[in-house]
Amino acid sequence: MTAMTSSARPLLNRRLAAFGTTIFAEMSALALRTGSINLGQGFPDTDGPEAIREAAVRALRDGRGNQYPPGPGIPELRTAVAAHQQRRYGLSYDPDTEVLVTAGATEAIAATLLALVEPGDEVIALEPYYDSYAACIAMAGGTRVPVTLRPRDGRFHLDLDELRAAVTPRTRLLLLNTPHNPTGTVLSREELTSIAELAVERDLLVVTDEVYEHLVFDDAEHIPLATLPGMRDRTVTISSSGKTFSYTGWKVGWITASPALVTAVRSAKQYLTYVSAGPFQYAIAEALALPDSYFTGFRDDLRSKRDVLAAGLEEAGLTVYRPSGTYFITADIRPLGETDGIAFCRALPERAGVVAIPTSVFYDHHEMGAPFVRFAFCKKKPVLEEAAHRLKTAGAR
Ligand SMILES: *Cc1c(COP(=O)(O)O)cnc(C)c1O
């Protein structure tokens, strides 16, 4: 080490020390080294609609968004976000005061937590949780309070008594995610109603990460928490174009919330990125206005991909939690005689030429997540079929 300081003090501060490297880096490197099919990281191997890419090119060529766009986001996109919330969910938001464009949902999460959390505040998050939640709560100086989703009857469930018991006088906010990454659970109206009642009763803010709002299958329905009684003005709803339109590299996200909450989040956001992705904002404004056929077509395609991978994992002997939403499948490796997902995922590339992510890294209670492994199915069908074939023939069973 060639640290320039004389003390033995570590370079990385205490708040972030636990977040050194992500499992994704390790697993993607393994995928590369072994030539494996990478079902670890969740990004599509096919770009989104051509017309939307062309819209971005046009904006670039026409010089729209090439210089700093407005801090809250371009009016066209804020209007499109508000129209989308109205059309799909009957939620009305003022594009000028109740919509804020961010650099993906990632910045929306960071800015929201940095704006709303005081050091020492408790933030309740569903476990397993998306990895940036833990890091952002830590950066805000908050304390993470996980409430574990429990697998039962083929689905991960929220235990409402546990959630209720997790609320203390120091609880500042609930951080939800539905459809839920990595379990694929879509919270039901019943579960959301109970959450809403609890939030009203205890006067809590709620932040909901709904980036998979359009990736919902079978008879599951995505219900924004903000549509439930008493929730509109205490909820920050976060979404993003990345997952919905298969342009995860563009990083165009947004929040919808009351003017007071938008103003608070903007206070943090303006000193993080200030603005982002000017030309892409124009393209996503057009994307949000695509006809319903785009959204249903995308969903149906993903559902059939889910079914290919789920069948392959089942044939390979794993227990599959068939997701109602997202593009991830969580599977239990215990039927293979395995109990440690981290060891399993480290060995899988050599053994089967497939990379997956051990779900335990998304838990504080690592032991609760030990036997679970996450596979992404936002890949071309032949890729999924090949992965399924490899898992089966590698004698996973
Ligand atoms: C992918 C993802 C995000 C990040 O979205 P970006 O728009 O790419 O920043 C946030 N939350 C969840 C649950 C995700 O899976």
The ligand as a Tripos MOL2 file, in Angstrom:
@<TRIPOS>MOLECULE
LIG
   15    15     1     0     0
SMALL
NO_CHARGES

@<TRIPOS>ATOM
      1 C1        -31.9360   -2.2830  -11.8300 C.3       1 LIG1
      2 C2        -32.5340   -1.7970  -10.5640 C.ar      1 LIG1
      3 C3        -32.4100   -0.4590  -10.1620 C.ar      1 LIG1
      4 C4        -31.5280    0.5210  -10.8980 C.3       1 LIG1
      5 O1        -32.1540    1.1220  -11.9430 O.3       1 LIG1
      6 P1        -31.3510    2.1370  -12.9150 P.3       1 LIG1
      7 O2        -32.4310    2.8920  -13.5590 O.co2     1 LIG1
      8 O3        -30.5550    1.3050  -13.8360 O.co2     1 LIG1
      9 O4        -30.4970    2.9780  -12.0460 O.co2     1 LIG1
     10 C5        -33.0540   -0.0560   -9.0230 C.ar      1 LIG1
     11 N1        -33.7750   -0.9100   -8.2820 N.ar      1 LIG1
     12 C6        -33.8950   -2.2160   -8.6080 C.ar      1 LIG1
     13 C7        -34.6930   -3.1150   -7.7420 C.3       1 LIG1
     14 C8        -33.2630   -2.7020   -9.7460 C.ar      1 LIG1
     15 O5        -33.3340   -3.9980  -10.0390 O.3       1 LIG1
@<TRIPOS>BOND
     1     1     2 1
     2     2     3 ar
     3     2    14 ar
     4     3     4 1
     5     3    10 ar
     6     4     5 1
     7     5     6 1
     8     6     7 2
     9     6     8 1
    10     6     9 1
    11    10    11 ar
    12    11    12 ar
    13    12    13 1
    14    12    14 ar
    15    14    15 1
@<TRIPOS>SUBSTRUCTURE
     1 LIG1         1 GROUP 0 **** ****
